[in-house]
Every structure is written in C-alpha cells, then in structure tokens.
Amino acid sequence: MYTNPVLNADWSDPDVVRVGDDFYLTASSFGRAPGLPLLHSRDLVDWTLVGHALERLEPAGEFTGPRHDCGVWAPSLRHHDDRFWIFWGDPDQGILQVNAPEIRGPWTRPHLVKAGKGLIDPCPLWDDDTGEAYLVHAWAKSRSGVKNRLTGHRMHPDGTELLDDGKVVVDGDRIPGWFTLEGPKLYRHDGWFWILAPAGGVETGWQGAFRSRGFFGPYEERIVLEQKDTDVNGPHQGGWVRTPSGEDWFLHFQQRGAYGRVVHLQPMRWGPDGWPVLGADGAPVAVHRRPGLPPQPPAAPATDDDFPGGRFGRQWSWTANPQHGWATQHSGDGLKLACVRSADAHDLRRLPSVLTQRLPGTPSAVEVELRLDSREPGARAGLTVLGDAFGWIGLQRGTDGAAHVVHRFAEAVAERERDADHTRLAPEGRVRLRIEIGAGARCRFLYDVGDGPRASGPVFAATPWRWVGALLGLFALAPAGQGHAGAATFSQFRIRAL
C-alpha cells in the first residue's frame, strides 16, 4: 500500500512520462534557479531528484532579482524521437521549450516557440499515426485579459514553431459552471484526442477530461476527479502515465497553503463508456494498493546537506539567477556564502542571493550550524522561512564588533523587517539554529550558543506567495558599501520529523 501525498512538498503542477521502466516528473519552478526540477522513480511512489533542465532563467536580464510568482509555469514533459522535451509558459514572454537526449542532459538553451503575453500551460503531442504535431495551451488573464479557454495549434514536428494562429478548442465559458480552465495535458488514446485539464481554481477545483475525434474539436467534457467527501481540496492538474504492464495512473497536486502544491497518485482506469475513471470512482484516494511494479527501496527527494567542498545539493535553488562569488568552493565541508552587499538587506523578499528549498509538508524540525566570519558592522546571516511574510533567525555583527543572535520578521504588508525578540550575544560567533514547523506551518524559532536551545520570539505562521509555497532559506548579507564584506559558513543542515 501507499499513502498520499507521495511527494509531500511544493512540487507544483506536476507532469510525468515513462521511458522504458523509468518514470520521470517535472514541476513548476517559477522564478528560482536552477529551474525545471527532474525527478525519477521506478514505482511512481518513491521519487528522487536527479537534476534540473534549466540552469538559468532567460532572458537573464529579467531575472537578476526575485520574481517569485513569475518564470516557469506548469511545464509538460514528453519523450519523442529519442529525446526528452519540456514545454512551459512564461506568462510575460510566451511558450518556451528545452530538450535533451537523456534526462540528465545536456539540455538545450530555452527556445521561444511562440511569443506573447499570457500564454501558459503548453503541452505538445506528436501523433505517431499521422506524423502531425500539435500543441495546446491556456491563458493567464492577468497578462492577456483572457482565461477559461484552451487554444490549439499545429506545431512543426521539430518543436521549434507553431504553424498557425491557433483556434479555441475548448471554451470554458460555454460549459455551465466551469471557470478557470487551464493546465491542459494532451494525449491520443483509443482513436480519440484527449485533453486532461483542471478547472475551478487551485484550492477548490476539479479535474476534467475532454475528447474529440479531431484535434480542433468539437470536444465533449466530463469531470473525472473532484473532492467529494474527502479532505483533499481541489484535486487536479497533473499527468496520466501507463506502466509497462498496462496499468494507468494519474499524478496531480493539492494546494495546501504555505506548504504549496503537494503531489498525489491516483489509480486510473477506462470505464465501459470509454471515459477515464480516476481515484475511487472520481474521488481522491488516501491509501491504495501500490502500482504493480517491481519493489523499490523507500526514497524521497533529498533535504539534508553537509555541503561537501562547499557545494550544495540539487534540492537548493536561488531566488533569482545566481552571480559568481555568492558561494565559494573549498576543501572542507560547509557552505561558505559571501555576505552580499545590498541596499535591500532589510527585506529578504527582494534579495536574489537567498538559497532555498521546499518547506516539508509534515511537522518537522530544521537545524543548521552557522558561523559568521564577517567583521563588517551590520553583516548578517541566518535561516529563514520565506514567503509573502517571512521570519528569520541568525547572527549579526554589531558596531561593537560582537556577534549577536537576532530574530526578525516582516508581515506581508510590511516593507521592512523588525525584531521578533531581543538580541542575544553569541560569544564565539557561532550558533545552532532551529525552526520547529508544526501543524498549519506554524514555526517556532530556537537558537543554541553552547548552553542549550532557547526559544526566541512568538510563533510565526508561514505564508505562501501567490502561487509558490513558503520556502526554507539560507542567506548572508551586508549593508550597501564598497569592498568584500566577508562570509558566513553553514554546516550540518538537517530536517527531522517531529
């Protein structure tokens, strides 16, 4: 048996493909770099993070600073012509794609397939029967003034361009009760063109299925997965995959506030009328028989890190395109971050040099050791829970030359941080930092300067961005000025269940 969610963190807008005995998944990465995470599984339950398809966001000049809810939206992952393909929509640029001969690369640089504002959630299809290629996408009203419709195009078989101006293939405004139709995934099955697409919004919506004998329609529709009497709100947007033995499965997300969009695995079958049936007759399952695949050892994307040689693991991403010198490689263990000078040091939300990973979806304790090597007055480094509001705890160098434990926060509407507790002296310039994340993503901050852990300040409720869950982050900063401002060293990063 397995228990949902199978990925209990913010792996937003998942899509999945099988190649041989291997399953691969990608997800939205928005404004973080590297982007387009690549996960691997052999049983659809146990997943590991094996890399990223996008080293830097382009055009690079647009992502020198944080754009937390922009960038890579709702990618589609396919395998065609012995290559992996990922298409995604950047709501401010258009439809882009990258491709590679192997999942670990090398991946091509992003290619703009169609320029335009509000073009999102693209999915390609290569029709093996006819040799034709197609693409369907949705619309972001915030950029285009249009939403709740899906547009289809003929596509050049090499995936580089669209061959027509497009036609609306599904208009959600014409379907009673449907709104915010988006996230389409395009398939061929049993002589039909199928579009699996969610509607109703990320927190309250449902999964729809559409079918037509011709790509451009007309399509008939059906709701195939919805909350019903379960506690899985808004179960939708994901991908269908078939195992080598012919079992069908569907991976989708559930919006969980500060935890972001966690990933569930649903059984899928084709009913006697030819329509897909997801979950338990259209309701999400909490526990289910595992897929009929060879047993695999338990696995999950890595979280812990000793930073060997000063390198950080695949689970980390910057909040914008990185610059040279932010992290320094060296012969020992520990992450050495330069204290990056910034006029925005009072607001972590504005800083590109925060190194982040996903907030765990179950109650957990996060710990890391910090040493502040900078002698620069005002230099600081710490551990943060970063969202529309943020809180952090760490060290700051005072004008007296001493290192102080500081704990600060900012509300969503605040333009700068303020103290969450009184400062404490850190005699050796070292501290062990801890954040205990309880139910509802309520965070308790603690520190230990050698005389045992002490709680600091009130409980802080983590908040998401608009589309992105809250993030854990490490950072080192200094006030604006000239010259090198020193560094901070982080070691023994750990996440443990509470």
C-alpha positions as CSV (number, residue, x, y, z in Angstrom):
1,M,0.0,0.0,0.0
2,Y,1.0,3.6,-0.3
3,T,-0.3,6.8,1.3
4,N,-0.9,10.1,-0.3
5,P,0.7,12.6,-0.9
6,V,3.6,10.7,-2.5
7,L,5.5,14.0,-2.7
8,N,4.7,16.0,0.4
9,A,6.2,19.3,-0.5
10,D,5.7,22.0,-3.2
11,W,6.2,20.1,-6.4
12,S,3.7,22.3,-8.2
13,D,1.9,21.5,-11.4
14,P,3.5,18.0,-11.9
15,D,3.8,16.2,-15.3
16,V,5.0,12.7,-15.8
17,V,6.3,10.4,-18.5
18,R,7.5,6.8,-18.7
19,V,10.5,5.7,-20.7
20,G,11.1,2.0,-20.5
21,D,11.0,1.0,-16.9
22,D,11.7,4.5,-15.6
23,F,9.2,7.3,-14.7
24,Y,10.2,11.0,-14.8
25,L,8.5,14.0,-13.4
26,T,8.9,17.8,-13.7
27,A,7.2,20.7,-11.9
28,S,6.9,24.4,-11.9
29,S,9.9,26.3,-10.5
30,F,8.7,29.9,-11.1
31,G,11.5,32.4,-10.5
32,R,14.0,30.1,-8.9
33,A,17.3,29.0,-10.5
34,P,18.1,26.3,-11.4
35,G,14.6,25.6,-12.6
36,L,12.6,22.7,-14.1
37,P,13.4,20.0,-11.5
38,L,13.7,16.5,-12.8
39,L,12.6,13.6,-10.6
40,H,13.0,9.8,-11.2
41,S,11.0,6.8,-9.9
42,R,10.6,3.2,-10.8
43,D,7.4,2.6,-8.8
44,L,5.5,6.0,-9.0
45,V,5.6,6.3,-5.2
46,D,9.3,6.7,-4.3
47,W,10.9,9.7,-6.1
48,T,14.4,11.1,-6.1
49,L,15.6,14.5,-7.5
50,V,18.2,13.8,-10.3
51,G,18.7,17.3,-11.7
52,H,17.3,20.4,-13.4
53,A,16.6,21.1,-17.0
54,L,17.0,24.9,-16.7
55,E,20.3,26.2,-15.4
56,R,19.3,29.9,-15.6
57,L,16.2,31.8,-16.4
58,E,16.2,33.7,-19.7
59,P,16.3,36.4,-20.8
60,A,18.8,36.7,-18.0
61,G,18.3,40.4,-17.5
62,E,14.7,39.8,-16.5
63,F,15.7,37.6,-13.6
64,T,18.6,39.4,-11.9
65,G,16.2,40.0,-8.9
66,P,13.4,37.9,-7.4
67,R,10.2,37.4,-9.4
68,H,8.8,34.8,-7.1
69,D,5.5,34.1,-8.9
70,C,6.8,34.5,-12.5
71,G,9.2,32.5,-14.7
72,V,8.4,28.8,-15.2
73,W,4.7,27.9,-15.1
74,A,3.2,24.4,-15.5
75,P,5.6,22.5,-17.7
76,S,4.8,19.5,-19.8
77,L,7.3,16.6,-20.1
78,R,7.4,14.3,-23.1
79,H,9.7,11.8,-24.8
80,H,9.7,11.8,-28.6
81,D,12.2,10.9,-31.3
82,D,14.7,9.6,-28.6
83,R,14.7,12.9,-26.8
84,F,13.1,14.4,-23.7
85,W,11.1,17.6,-24.3
86,I,9.8,20.1,-21.8
87,F,7.5,22.9,-22.8
88,W,6.4,25.6,-20.4
89,G,4.8,29.0,-20.4
90,D,6.4,32.1,-19.0
91,P,3.3,34.4,-18.6
92,D,5.4,37.5,-19.6
93,Q,7.3,36.0,-22.6
94,G,5.4,33.1,-24.2
95,I,5.8,29.4,-24.8
96,L,9.3,28.0,-24.4
97,Q,10.9,24.6,-24.7
98,V,14.1,22.7,-24.0
99,N,15.1,19.2,-25.0
100,A,17.9,16.7,-24.3
101,P,19.0,13.2,-25.3
102,E,19.0,12.0,-21.7
103,I,17.1,13.1,-18.6
104,R,20.3,14.4,-17.0
105,G,21.1,16.3,-20.1
106,P,22.7,18.1,-21.7
107,W,19.6,20.3,-22.1
108,T,19.4,22.9,-24.9
109,R,19.0,26.5,-24.0
110,P,15.4,27.8,-23.9
111,H,13.9,28.3,-27.3
112,L,10.9,30.6,-27.7
113,V,8.3,28.7,-29.6
114,K,5.6,31.4,-29.5
115,A,6.0,34.9,-28.1
116,G,3.1,36.5,-26.3
117,K,1.7,37.7,-23.0
118,G,-0.4,35.3,-21.0
119,L,0.4,32.1,-23.0
120,I,0.7,29.4,-20.3
121,D,0.5,25.7,-19.6
122,P,1.5,24.4,-23.1
123,C,1.5,20.7,-23.9
124,P,2.7,19.2,-27.2
125,L,1.6,16.0,-28.9
126,W,3.3,14.1,-31.7
127,D,0.7,11.9,-33.4
128,D,2.6,8.7,-34.4
129,D,-0.2,7.6,-36.7
130,T,-0.1,10.7,-38.9
131,G,3.2,12.3,-38.3
132,E,1.4,15.5,-37.3
133,A,2.4,17.6,-34.3
134,Y,0.1,19.7,-32.1
135,L,0.2,22.0,-29.1
136,V,-2.5,23.2,-26.7
137,H,-2.2,26.0,-24.2
138,A,-4.2,28.0,-21.7
139,W,-4.3,31.7,-20.9
140,A,-3.4,33.9,-17.9
141,K,-6.0,36.7,-17.6
142,S,-3.5,38.9,-15.6
143,R,-1.4,39.3,-18.8
144,S,-3.8,38.7,-21.7
145,G,-7.3,39.6,-20.4
146,V,-8.4,36.1,-21.4
147,K,-8.9,33.0,-19.4
148,N,-11.1,29.8,-19.2
149,R,-10.2,28.7,-22.7
150,L,-7.8,26.3,-24.4
151,T,-6.2,27.2,-27.7
152,G,-4.8,24.6,-30.1
153,H,-2.2,24.9,-32.8
154,R,-0.5,22.7,-35.4
155,M,3.2,22.5,-34.5
156,H,6.3,21.9,-36.6
157,P,7.4,18.3,-35.9
158,D,10.8,19.6,-34.7
159,G,9.1,21.5,-31.9
160,T,10.5,24.9,-32.8
161,E,7.5,26.8,-34.1
162,L,3.7,26.8,-34.4
163,L,2.2,26.6,-37.9
164,D,-1.0,28.6,-37.5
165,D,-2.6,31.4,-35.4
166,G,-4.4,28.9,-33.2
167,K,-8.0,28.1,-32.6
168,V,-10.0,27.9,-29.4
169,V,-10.6,24.2,-29.0
170,V,-12.4,24.4,-25.6
171,D,-14.2,27.5,-24.3
172,G,-14.9,27.1,-20.6
173,D,-17.4,29.9,-20.7
174,R,-19.7,27.7,-22.8
175,I,-19.7,24.9,-20.2
176,P,-22.2,25.6,-17.4
177,G,-20.4,26.0,-14.0
178,W,-16.9,25.8,-15.4
179,F,-14.3,28.6,-14.7
180,T,-10.5,29.0,-14.7
181,L,-10.0,26.2,-17.2
182,E,-6.2,25.7,-17.5
183,G,-3.3,23.3,-17.2
184,P,-4.1,21.0,-20.3
185,K,-2.3,17.8,-21.0
186,L,-2.8,16.4,-24.5
187,Y,-2.9,12.6,-25.4
188,R,-4.0,10.2,-28.1
189,H,-6.0,7.1,-26.9
190,D,-8.4,4.7,-28.4
191,G,-8.8,6.8,-31.5
192,W,-9.6,10.0,-29.6
193,F,-7.7,13.1,-28.9
194,W,-7.8,13.6,-25.1
195,I,-7.2,16.8,-23.1
196,L,-7.0,16.3,-19.4
197,A,-7.4,19.8,-17.9
198,P,-8.4,21.2,-14.5
199,A,-10.8,24.0,-13.7
200,G,-12.3,25.7,-10.8
201,G,-9.2,27.2,-9.2
202,V,-6.3,25.6,-7.4
203,E,-7.9,25.5,-4.0
204,T,-11.4,24.3,-4.9
205,G,-11.3,23.0,-8.4
206,W,-11.7,19.6,-10.2
207,Q,-10.1,17.6,-12.9
208,G,-11.8,17.5,-16.3
209,A,-11.4,15.2,-19.3
210,F,-12.2,16.3,-22.9
211,R,-12.3,14.1,-26.0
212,S,-12.7,14.6,-29.7
213,R,-12.2,12.6,-32.9
214,G,-10.3,15.6,-34.4
215,F,-7.7,17.7,-32.6
216,F,-9.5,21.0,-33.3
217,G,-12.8,19.6,-31.9
218,P,-15.6,19.7,-31.1
219,Y,-14.8,18.3,-27.6
220,E,-17.2,16.7,-25.1
221,E,-16.3,17.0,-21.4
222,R,-16.7,15.2,-18.1
223,I,-15.5,15.8,-14.5
224,V,-13.3,12.8,-13.6
225,L,-11.9,13.8,-10.2
226,E,-13.2,16.1,-7.5
227,Q,-13.1,16.4,-3.7
228,K,-16.5,14.9,-2.9
229,D,-16.4,13.9,0.8
230,T,-12.7,13.7,1.1
231,D,-10.3,16.2,2.7
232,V,-8.3,16.6,-0.5
233,N,-9.3,20.1,-1.7
234,G,-9.0,21.0,-5.3
235,P,-7.6,17.7,-6.6
236,H,-6.4,18.5,-10.1
237,Q,-3.8,19.3,-12.7
238,G,-1.3,16.6,-13.4
239,G,-0.4,13.9,-15.9
240,W,-1.5,10.4,-17.0
241,V,1.1,7.6,-17.3
242,R,0.8,3.9,-18.2
243,T,3.1,1.2,-16.7
244,P,4.7,-1.5,-18.8
245,S,2.0,-3.9,-17.8
246,G,-0.8,-1.6,-18.9
247,E,-1.8,-0.1,-15.5
248,D,-3.0,3.6,-15.7
249,W,-2.1,6.2,-13.0
250,F,-2.6,9.9,-12.6
251,L,-0.4,12.2,-10.6
252,H,-1.9,15.6,-9.6
253,F,-1.5,18.3,-7.0
254,Q,-3.4,19.5,-3.9
255,Q,-3.0,23.1,-2.8
256,R,-2.0,23.2,0.9
257,G,-1.4,26.9,1.7
258,A,2.1,27.6,3.0
259,Y,3.2,24.0,2.1
260,G,2.4,24.7,-1.6
261,R,1.1,22.1,-4.0
262,V,1.8,18.5,-2.8
263,V,1.5,15.6,-5.2
264,H,-1.0,12.7,-5.0
265,L,-1.0,9.5,-7.0
266,Q,-4.5,8.2,-8.2
267,P,-5.4,4.9,-9.8
268,M,-6.9,5.3,-13.2
269,R,-9.0,3.0,-15.4
270,W,-11.0,3.3,-18.5
271,G,-14.7,2.8,-18.0
272,P,-17.1,0.8,-20.2
273,D,-18.1,4.0,-21.9
274,G,-14.5,4.8,-22.8
275,W,-14.0,7.7,-20.3
276,P,-11.3,7.7,-17.7
277,V,-12.2,7.0,-14.1
278,L,-9.8,8.5,-11.5
279,G,-9.3,7.6,-7.9
280,A,-12.2,5.8,-6.2
281,D,-14.9,6.5,-8.7
282,G,-13.9,10.1,-9.1
283,A,-12.8,10.8,-5.5
284,P,-9.2,11.0,-4.4
285,V,-7.8,8.0,-2.5
286,A,-5.8,8.5,0.7
287,V,-4.4,4.9,0.8
288,H,-4.2,2.5,-2.1
289,R,-2.5,-0.6,-3.4
290,R,0.8,0.3,-4.9
291,P,1.3,0.1,-8.7
292,G,2.1,-3.4,-10.0
293,L,5.8,-2.6,-10.4
294,P,9.0,-4.3,-9.0
295,P,9.5,-3.4,-5.4
296,Q,11.8,-0.4,-4.8
297,P,13.6,0.8,-1.6
298,P,11.9,3.8,0.1
299,A,13.1,7.1,-1.4
300,A,12.3,10.8,-1.3
301,P,14.0,14.0,-2.7
302,A,17.0,14.9,-0.5
303,T,16.7,17.6,2.1
304,D,19.8,17.2,4.4
305,D,23.2,18.6,3.3
306,D,26.7,18.6,4.7
307,F,27.8,20.8,1.7
308,P,31.0,18.8,0.9
309,G,33.6,21.0,-0.7
310,G,31.3,24.0,-0.3
311,R,28.9,22.6,-2.8
312,F,25.1,22.5,-2.2
313,G,22.8,19.6,-3.3
314,R,20.2,19.6,-6.0
315,Q,17.5,20.4,-3.6
316,W,18.6,24.0,-3.4
317,S,17.8,26.9,-5.7
318,W,18.5,30.6,-5.6
319,T,15.7,33.2,-5.6
320,A,16.9,34.6,-9.0
321,N,19.7,33.9,-11.4
322,P,22.9,33.5,-9.4
323,Q,26.0,35.6,-9.7
324,H,29.6,34.4,-9.4
325,G,31.0,34.5,-5.9
326,W,27.9,34.0,-3.9
327,A,29.0,30.5,-2.8
328,T,32.7,29.6,-2.5
329,Q,34.1,26.1,-3.0
330,H,36.8,24.9,-0.6
331,S,38.5,21.7,0.6
332,G,36.3,21.0,3.6
333,D,32.6,20.7,4.4
334,G,30.2,23.5,4.9
335,L,28.5,26.1,2.7
336,K,30.5,29.3,2.6
337,L,28.2,32.2,1.5
338,A,29.6,35.6,0.8
339,C,27.9,38.5,2.7
340,V,26.4,40.0,-0.4
341,R,26.1,43.8,-0.1
342,S,22.6,45.1,-0.7
343,A,20.5,48.2,-0.1
344,D,17.6,45.8,0.5
345,A,19.2,43.8,3.3
346,H,16.1,44.8,5.4
347,D,13.8,42.7,3.2
348,L,14.7,39.1,2.3
349,R,11.9,39.0,-0.3
350,R,13.8,41.4,-2.5
351,L,17.1,39.5,-2.5
352,P,18.3,37.2,-5.3
353,S,21.0,35.6,-3.1
354,V,18.8,33.5,-0.8
355,L,19.4,29.8,-1.2
356,T,16.1,28.0,-0.8
357,Q,14.5,24.6,-0.7
358,R,10.9,23.5,-0.2
359,L,9.1,23.6,3.1
360,P,8.4,20.0,4.3
361,G,4.7,19.1,4.3
362,T,4.7,17.3,7.7
363,P,5.7,18.6,11.1
364,S,9.5,18.9,11.1
365,A,12.5,20.4,12.8
366,V,15.0,22.2,10.6
367,E,18.5,22.8,12.0
368,V,21.8,24.2,10.8
369,E,25.1,25.4,12.3
370,L,26.2,28.9,11.5
371,R,29.5,30.8,11.9
372,L,29.6,34.4,11.0
373,D,33.1,35.1,9.7
374,S,32.4,38.7,8.6
375,R,33.7,41.6,10.7
376,E,31.6,44.1,8.8
377,P,29.2,46.0,11.1
378,G,25.7,45.1,10.1
379,A,26.7,41.9,8.3
380,R,24.2,39.1,9.0
381,A,23.4,35.6,8.1
382,G,20.7,33.1,9.0
383,L,18.0,30.6,8.5
384,T,14.6,31.8,7.1
385,V,11.1,30.8,6.4
386,L,10.4,32.9,3.3
387,G,7.1,33.8,1.8
388,D,4.8,36.7,1.4
389,A,5.6,37.2,5.0
390,F,8.9,36.0,6.4
391,G,10.8,35.3,9.6
392,W,14.5,34.5,10.2
393,I,16.9,33.8,13.0
394,G,20.7,34.1,12.8
395,L,23.7,36.3,13.6
396,Q,24.6,39.9,13.0
397,R,27.8,41.7,13.6
398,G,27.3,44.7,15.9
399,T,29.1,48.1,15.8
400,D,30.9,46.8,19.0
401,G,32.4,44.0,16.9
402,A,30.5,41.3,18.7
403,A,28.2,38.7,17.0
404,H,24.6,38.9,18.2
405,V,21.8,36.4,17.8
406,V,18.9,38.2,16.1
407,H,15.4,37.2,15.2
408,R,13.4,39.3,12.8
409,F,10.2,39.1,10.8
410,A,8.1,41.0,8.3
411,E,4.4,40.9,7.7
412,A,3.1,40.5,4.2
413,V,2.2,44.2,4.0
414,A,5.4,45.4,5.7
415,E,8.2,47.0,3.6
416,R,11.0,46.1,6.0
417,E,11.7,43.6,8.8
418,R,11.6,44.3,12.5
419,D,12.7,42.5,15.6
420,A,10.8,39.4,16.8
421,D,12.9,39.2,20.0
422,H,15.7,41.0,21.8
423,T,19.2,40.4,20.6
424,R,21.5,37.9,22.5
425,L,25.3,37.7,22.5
426,A,26.9,34.8,20.6
427,P,30.4,34.8,22.3
428,E,32.1,32.6,19.7
429,G,30.4,34.0,16.6
430,R,28.7,30.6,16.3
431,V,25.1,29.4,16.8
432,R,23.0,26.4,16.2
433,L,19.7,27.5,14.6
434,R,16.5,25.5,14.7
435,I,13.0,26.1,13.4
436,E,10.2,23.7,14.5
437,I,7.4,23.6,12.0
438,G,4.2,22.4,13.5
439,A,0.7,21.9,12.2
440,G,-0.6,24.7,9.9
441,A,3.0,25.6,9.1
442,R,3.3,27.4,12.5
443,C,7.0,28.0,13.1
444,R,8.9,28.2,16.5
445,F,12.4,29.7,16.3
446,L,15.2,28.5,18.6
447,Y,18.9,29.0,18.9
448,D,21.8,27.5,20.9
449,V,25.1,29.3,21.5
450,G,26.5,26.5,23.6
451,D,24.3,26.5,26.7
452,G,21.3,24.6,25.3
453,P,18.5,25.5,22.9
454,R,16.4,28.5,23.8
455,A,13.1,29.6,22.2
456,S,13.0,33.0,20.5
457,G,10.0,35.2,20.0
458,P,6.4,34.3,19.3
459,V,5.2,31.5,16.9
460,F,5.3,32.6,13.3
461,A,2.7,31.3,10.8
462,A,4.4,30.7,7.4
463,T,2.6,32.1,4.4
464,P,2.9,31.3,0.7
465,W,3.5,33.6,-2.2
466,R,0.6,33.8,-4.6
467,W,1.5,30.6,-6.5
468,V,4.6,29.3,-4.6
469,G,4.6,27.7,-1.2
470,A,6.8,29.1,1.6
471,L,10.5,28.3,1.3
472,L,13.3,27.5,3.7
473,G,16.3,29.6,3.0
474,L,19.9,30.3,4.0
475,F,21.5,33.8,3.4
476,A,24.4,36.0,4.1
477,L,24.1,39.8,3.7
478,A,25.8,43.1,4.4
479,P,24.8,46.7,4.1
480,A,25.5,48.6,0.9
481,G,29.0,49.8,0.6
482,Q,32.4,49.0,-1.1
483,G,34.6,46.0,-0.9
484,H,34.3,42.5,0.2
485,A,32.1,42.1,3.3
486,G,33.3,38.7,4.5
487,A,31.3,35.5,4.6
488,A,29.3,33.1,6.7
489,T,29.6,29.3,6.9
490,F,26.7,26.9,7.3
491,S,27.1,23.3,8.2
492,Q,25.1,20.2,9.0
493,F,21.8,21.2,7.6
494,R,19.2,18.7,8.8
495,I,15.4,18.2,8.6
496,R,13.9,15.7,11.0
497,A,10.2,14.7,11.5
498,L,8.6,15.9,14.8
